[in-house]
């Protein structure tokens, strides 16, 4: 017997997942970036969390679901998948407004894009899989720089770039020690302790095995695909006896990439023999990705040109033309740690610290002079009463979120590190629920305001506003109906 939410979920997947996968074959999932700093490395790295973590400063390493809905997908740590109990679908869209400013000019740019598509489904109580499409990095900029050069005059340098890398992933999260308590209860050792009336010792062993059961491990096996272009144009002053010059480099990637995660939770339900009114759960998480060589192809074209009286560009000489040069992009080692504190169903506080060794990043064995990046974030979530029912109770079931983050990026220009910081806020709005049929839905809204860069030393300051709208649907699948 199909429920209304089951039909909605399948229509959701058919309407959004299939077209998105088709579109992504010819274009990047998110080519709407507008940052001049995306010129460096592989572009701006996309955040790993979805709308829930976005509103909490981007925290995701220790974030995990409880054993009751609402369930969310957390691609930031694949170990978190193992706590899902229902089939879950997540879809998100982004809106960005960025204000670029230097000592001379200001410019504001708006854009919107599809943020993520993801589906998770339990295989067993201890094993959950997830599949989805998310952006990995984005490139999008257009910057000009005027310089007065001796014996030449004023020269305009124009830098442009577009594109990005997508990530199609298949992840798995498992609880490797799941079932230890039941094995102990069926063991001869438990029978012997029970016969000897050693109840206290038996309970200690049982509690220890329940604690071990909370360990989760996971990995994402991803296929990275897509590409980005970077160009530079040297535009000489009118009347000089030389031609303008342009160089265009297009990089295309297509290779497998792995990242790993681990999580552990410890529940405190009593202190000094006194039961707590609300259980306290301590959350621990870690993520890791090894240094990886990603297969790539590069097209490089350099030529001179001039503009005729009608303003059209006329090519003159080709300086370099290399097509389909094969090589590797050496992606950096990365690791992160997360901590969380949860009190009952109401309060959640989480913090992350993550590092990527971008100083080792190479393109076809050539170092790129980037710096190691660091991210620190903190988030808080409160839901007054997730089980409230009755008049005026809806506001008690809303998830209220707030957070902040600090990023030391991979870029350092003119001896000035590029720093980014932001504050975020958001809510999760429940949309219907059915505990009997296990159907739950939620709309997640998050906004973030922040700044990156500075106007000192001739650099560009970015002030940004970002908004994410996410849709989460939970449903029970793979259950044989009793009635047709």
C-alpha positions in Angstrom: 0.0 0.0 0.0 1.7 3.2 -1.2 1.4 6.2 1.0 1.1 9.8 -0.2 4.6 10.6 1.1 6.1 7.6 -0.7 4.7 8.8 -4.0 5.9 12.3 -3.3 9.4 11.1 -2.5 9.6 9.1 -5.8 8.3 12.0 -7.8 10.8 14.2 -6.1 13.7 12.0 -7.1 12.4 11.5 -10.7 11.8 15.3 -11.2 15.1 16.5 -9.8 17.7 13.8 -9.7 17.4 12.5 -13.2 17.4 15.9 -15.0 20.3 17.1 -12.8 22.4 14.1 -13.7 21.7 14.7 -17.4 22.5 18.4 -17.2 25.7 17.8 -15.2 27.2 15.8 -18.1 27.6 19.0 -20.2 27.9 21.7 -17.6 29.0 22.2 -14.0 26.5 21.8 -11.3 27.3 25.3 -10.0 29.0 27.6 -12.4 27.6 30.7 -10.8 30.6 31.7 -8.7 31.7 35.4 -8.9 34.8 35.6 -6.8 38.1 36.8 -8.3 39.9 34.5 -5.8 38.5 31.5 -7.5 41.3 32.0 -10.0 43.7 30.1 -7.8 44.0 26.4 -7.3 40.9 24.5 -8.5 38.6 27.4 -7.5 36.5 28.0 -4.5 36.0 24.8 -2.5 32.3 24.0 -1.9 31.1 23.4 1.6 30.4 19.7 2.4 27.4 20.1 4.6 23.8 20.6 3.6 21.3 23.2 4.7 21.2 21.9 8.3 25.0 22.3 8.9 25.2 25.4 6.7 23.0 27.3 9.3 25.3 26.1 12.1 28.5 27.6 10.7 29.2 24.7 8.4 29.7 22.2 11.3 29.4 18.6 10.1 32.2 16.4 11.4 30.6 15.2 14.6 27.0 15.7 13.5 24.9 12.6 13.4 21.3 11.5 13.5 19.5 10.1 16.5 17.5 6.8 16.3 14.2 8.7 15.6 13.2 11.0 12.8 13.8 13.7 11.5 16.8 12.2 9.7 19.3 14.3 7.6 22.1 13.3 5.2 25.5 14.6 6.2 28.1 14.1 3.4 30.7 16.0 5.5 31.3 12.8 7.5 30.3 9.5 5.7 30.3 7.7 9.1 27.1 9.6 9.9 25.1 7.6 7.3 25.0 4.6 9.7 22.6 6.3 12.0 19.8 6.7 9.4 16.8 4.5 9.9 14.6 5.7 7.0 15.1 6.3 3.3 16.1 10.0 3.1 16.2 12.4 0.2 17.8 15.9 0.3 17.6 18.7 -2.3 19.0 22.1 -1.9 19.3 25.4 -3.9 21.6 28.4 -3.2 21.3 32.1 -3.7 24.5 34.3 -3.4 24.9 38.0 -3.4 28.4 39.3 -3.4 29.8 42.8 -3.2 33.3 43.3 -4.6 35.2 46.3 -3.5 38.7 47.8 -4.0 40.1 51.3 -3.5 38.5 52.5 -6.7 35.3 50.7 -7.5 32.4 48.6 -6.1 30.3 45.9 -7.8 27.5 43.7 -6.7 26.7 40.4 -8.3 23.7 38.0 -7.7 23.4 34.4 -8.7 21.5 31.2 -7.9 22.3 27.5 -8.4 21.3 24.0 -7.5 23.3 23.1 -4.4 23.0 19.4 -3.9 21.0 16.2 -4.6 21.3 13.3 -2.3 19.6 10.0 -1.4 20.3 7.7 1.5 18.8 4.2 2.2 19.4 1.7 4.9 20.5 -1.8 3.9 20.7 -3.1 7.4 20.4 -1.6 10.9 24.2 -1.4 10.9 24.8 -0.4 7.3 23.4 2.6 5.3 24.3 3.7 1.8 24.1 7.2 0.2 24.3 8.4 -3.4 24.3 12.0 -4.7 25.6 14.8 -6.8 27.2 17.9 -5.2 29.6 20.6 -6.4 33.3 20.1 -5.4 34.7 23.5 -6.5 33.6 26.5 -8.6 35.4 29.0 -10.8 33.9 32.3 -11.9 35.6 35.7 -12.2 36.4 38.6 -14.5 39.0 41.1 -13.2 40.9 43.8 -15.0 44.2 45.5 -13.9 45.6 48.6 -15.4 49.4 49.2 -15.2 51.7 51.9 -16.6 54.8 50.2 -18.1 57.9 52.2 -19.0 58.5 52.6 -22.8 55.1 51.0 -23.4 52.4 53.0 -21.7 49.2 51.9 -20.1 48.5 48.2 -20.4 45.2 46.5 -19.4 45.4 43.0 -18.1 42.1 41.1 -18.2 41.7 37.9 -16.2 38.6 35.6 -16.8 37.6 32.2 -15.6 34.6 29.9 -15.4 33.5 26.3 -14.7 34.0 24.0 -11.8 34.4 20.4 -10.6 31.4 18.2 -9.7 31.3 15.2 -7.4 29.1 12.2 -8.0 29.5 10.0 -4.8 28.5 6.7 -3.5 29.0 6.5 0.3 28.7 3.8 3.0 28.4 4.1 6.7 28.6 1.0 9.0 28.6 0.2 12.7 31.2 -2.5 12.8 30.5 -3.5 16.4 26.7 -3.5 16.1 25.0 -6.4 17.8 27.6 -6.9 20.6 25.1 -6.6 23.4 22.8 -9.3 21.9 25.8 -11.6 21.3 26.7 -11.1 25.0 23.2 -11.8 26.2 23.2 -15.1 24.2 26.6 -16.1 25.4 27.5 -18.8 27.9 29.4 -16.1 29.9 26.3 -14.2 30.5 24.4 -17.4 31.5 27.2 -18.2 34.0 27.2 -14.7 35.5 23.4 -14.8 35.8 23.6 -18.2 37.5 26.2 -16.9 39.9 23.9 -13.9 40.6 26.7 -11.5 39.5 24.2 -8.9 38.2 26.5 -5.8 38.7 29.3 -7.3 36.8 27.0 -8.5 34.0 25.5 -5.0 33.7 28.9 -3.4 33.5 29.9 -5.7 30.6 26.6 -5.1 28.9 26.9 -1.3 29.2 30.5 -1.5 27.8 29.4 -3.4 24.8 26.5 -1.0 24.2 29.1 1.8 24.2 31.3 0.0 21.7 28.2 -0.4 19.5 28.1 3.4 19.0 31.2 3.4 16.9 30.6 4.3 13.2 33.0 4.2 10.2 32.3 5.3 6.7 33.7 6.3 3.3 32.7 8.2 0.1 33.8 6.8 -3.2 33.4 9.8 -5.6 33.9 10.4 -9.3 35.2 13.9 -9.9 34.3 15.4 -13.3 34.0 18.7 -15.0 36.5 21.4 -15.9 37.4 25.1 -15.7 39.0 27.7 -17.9 41.3 30.5 -17.1 42.4 33.2 -19.5 44.6 36.3 -19.5 44.5 39.1 -22.0 47.3 41.7 -22.4 45.7 44.7 -24.1 48.3 47.2 -25.4 47.7 51.0 -25.7 46.2 52.2 -29.0 48.8 52.9 -31.7 51.7 50.9 -30.3 53.6 48.8 -32.8 52.7 45.4 -31.2 49.7 43.2 -30.9 47.5 42.3 -28.0 48.1 38.8 -26.5 45.9 36.2 -25.0 46.4 32.9 -23.3 43.7 30.4 -22.4 44.1 27.3 -20.3 41.3 24.7 -19.9 41.6 21.9 -17.4 39.3 18.9 -17.4 39.3 16.2 -14.7 37.8 12.7 -14.5 38.9 10.4 -11.7 38.0 8.6 -8.6 38.5 10.2 -5.2 38.0 8.8 -1.7 37.4 10.4 1.7 36.8 8.7 5.1 35.2 9.3 8.4 34.7 8.0 11.9 32.2 8.9 14.7 31.6 7.9 18.2 28.9 8.9 20.7 28.8 8.4 24.4 25.5 8.7 26.3 25.3 9.8 29.9 22.0 9.0 31.6 22.9 9.3 35.2 25.5 11.0 37.5 26.5 9.4 40.8 23.5 7.1 40.6 21.0 9.8 40.0 19.1 9.6 36.7 19.2 12.7 34.5 15.9 14.2 33.4 17.4 14.5 29.8 20.1 12.3 28.6 23.4 13.9 27.6 25.2 12.7 24.5 28.8 13.5 23.7 29.7 13.3 20.0 33.1 12.8 18.5 34.1 12.8 14.8 37.0 12.7 12.5 37.5 12.9 8.7 40.4 12.1 6.5 41.4 12.2 2.8 44.8 11.1 1.6 46.9 13.0 -0.9 45.5 11.9 -4.3 46.6 12.2 -7.9 43.6 13.1 -10.0 43.8 12.4 -13.8 43.4 15.6 -15.9 43.7 16.9 -19.4 44.8 20.4 -20.3 44.3 22.5 -23.4 46.6 25.5 -23.7 46.3 28.2 -26.4 48.3 31.4 -26.6 48.1 33.8 -29.6 48.4 37.5 -30.6 45.6 39.5 -32.1 44.4 43.0 -32.9 41.1 44.7 -33.3 40.0 46.2 -36.6 38.2 49.4 -37.1 34.8 47.7 -36.5 36.0 46.4 -33.2 36.3 42.7 -34.2 39.3 40.7 -33.0 41.6 39.4 -35.8 44.1 36.7 -34.9 47.7 37.2 -35.9 50.1 34.5 -34.7 49.6 31.4 -32.6 52.4 31.2 -30.0 51.3 27.9 -28.4 48.6 25.3 -29.1 48.6 22.2 -26.9 45.6 19.9 -26.9 44.7 17.1 -24.6 47.9 17.1 -22.6 47.6 14.3 -20.0 48.8 14.6 -16.5 47.8 14.7 -12.8 46.4 17.2 -10.3 47.9 16.4 -6.9 45.1 17.0 -4.5 46.2 17.7 -0.9 45.9 15.6 2.3 43.1 16.8 4.5 41.8 16.0 8.0 39.4 17.3 10.5 38.1 16.8 14.0 34.7 17.5 15.5 33.1 17.6 18.9 29.4 17.8 19.9 27.3 18.0 23.0 23.6 17.1 22.9 21.1 17.4 25.7 18.0 15.4 25.2 16.2 16.2 21.9 16.4 20.0 22.5 20.0 21.3 22.5 22.9 20.5 20.2 26.2 22.3 20.2 28.9 21.3 17.7 32.4 22.5 16.8 34.8 21.6 13.9 38.5 22.1 13.1 39.8 21.1 9.7 43.0 21.5 7.7 44.0 20.9 4.1 47.7 20.9 3.0 47.3 23.0 -0.2 51.0 23.8 -0.1 51.6 20.4 -1.7 49.1 21.0 -4.6 50.7 20.5 -8.0 49.5 20.7 -11.6 51.4 18.3 -13.9 54.2 18.1 -11.2 54.5 22.0 -11.0 54.0 23.5 -7.5 51.3 26.3 -7.3 52.6 28.2 -4.3 49.4 27.9 -2.3 49.2 27.8 1.5 47.7 25.3 3.9 44.1 26.2 4.7 42.3 26.0 8.0 38.6 26.1 9.0 37.1 26.5 12.5 33.4 26.6 13.1 30.8 26.5 15.9 27.1 25.9 15.7 24.1 25.6 18.0 20.7 24.1 17.4 17.6 24.2 19.6 14.1 22.6 19.1 11.9 23.4 22.1 9.8 20.3 21.9 10.0 18.0 18.8 7.1 15.9 20.0 4.8 18.7 20.9 1.2 18.3 19.7 -1.8 20.5 20.0 -2.8 24.1 19.5 0.2 26.5 19.3 2.7 23.6 19.4 4.1 24.0 15.9 6.6 26.7 16.9 7.9 24.3 19.5 8.7 21.8 16.8 10.8 24.2 14.7 14.6 23.7 14.7 16.3 27.0 15.4 20.0 27.2 14.4 22.9 29.7 14.6 26.6 29.5 13.9 29.8 31.1 12.9 33.1 30.1 11.1 36.6 31.3 10.5 38.6 30.3 7.4 42.3 30.8 6.6 42.2 30.1 2.9 44.9 28.6 0.7 45.6 32.0 -0.9 48.3 34.6 0.2 48.8 37.6 -2.1 51.3 40.4 -1.6 52.3 38.9 1.8 48.6 39.2 2.9 46.8 36.0 3.9 43.3 35.8 2.6 41.0 35.4 5.6 37.3 34.6 5.5 34.8 34.8 8.3 31.0 34.5 8.5 28.0 34.2 10.8 24.9 32.2 10.0 21.3 31.6 11.2 18.5 29.3 10.1 15.4 27.3 10.9 14.0 23.8 10.1 10.3 23.8 9.4 8.5 20.4 9.8 6.0 19.7 7.1 3.5 17.1 8.2 4.4 13.9 10.1 3.1 10.4 10.5 4.7 8.3 13.2 2.7 5.2 12.3 3.7 5.2 8.7 7.1 6.8 9.4 6.7 9.7 7.0 8.4 13.0 7.8 9.4 16.1 5.8 11.1 19.3 6.5 12.0 22.6 4.8 15.4 24.0 6.0 16.3 27.6 5.5 19.7 29.1 6.2 21.4 32.4 5.6 25.0 33.5 6.0 26.7 36.9 5.9 30.5 37.3 5.9 33.6 38.8 4.4 36.7 37.6 2.6 39.8 39.6 1.8 40.8 43.2 2.2 41.3 46.4 0.2 44.8 46.9 1.5 47.8 46.3 -0.7 45.6 46.7 -3.8 43.5 43.6 -3.1 39.8 43.0 -3.4 37.4 42.7 -0.5 34.3 40.5 -0.8 31.2 41.0 1.3 28.7 38.2 0.8 25.2 37.1 1.6 24.4 33.5 1.0 21.0 31.7 1.4 20.3 28.0 1.2 16.8 26.4 0.8 16.8 22.7 1.5 14.1 20.0 1.3 14.3 16.8 3.3 11.9 13.9 3.0 12.0 10.7 5.1 10.0 7.6 4.2 10.1 3.8 4.9 11.0 1.8 1.8 11.5 -1.8 1.0 8.6 -3.0 3.2 6.4 -5.6 1.7 2.8 -4.3 1.7 0.1 -6.4 3.6 -2.7 -5.1 1.4 -2.9 -4.1 -2.3 
